[in-house]
């Protein structure tokens, strides 16, 4: 679909447009079309950021070490997680150590 309209310009507006067209070696209409293409469109209106977009942004900023995927963990990855859990949960819980450090009341 195409629309046709008449635009009234002041002498100064016309000469600015004509000078730019001459500088580029293009018709006035081409310059106007280029200007319109650089205007924000309705499709670029603000919309809520999806969880995935937020995660990707944080990942690129270095605030996330990796991006989550929907694939299940391999057996090796499951075993590594279990090993880390066992390693990190050895010994007393921090709450017990704090109570012991307080000493008797």
Order of alpha helices (4+ residues) and beta strands (2+ residues): alpha-alpha-alpha-alpha-alpha
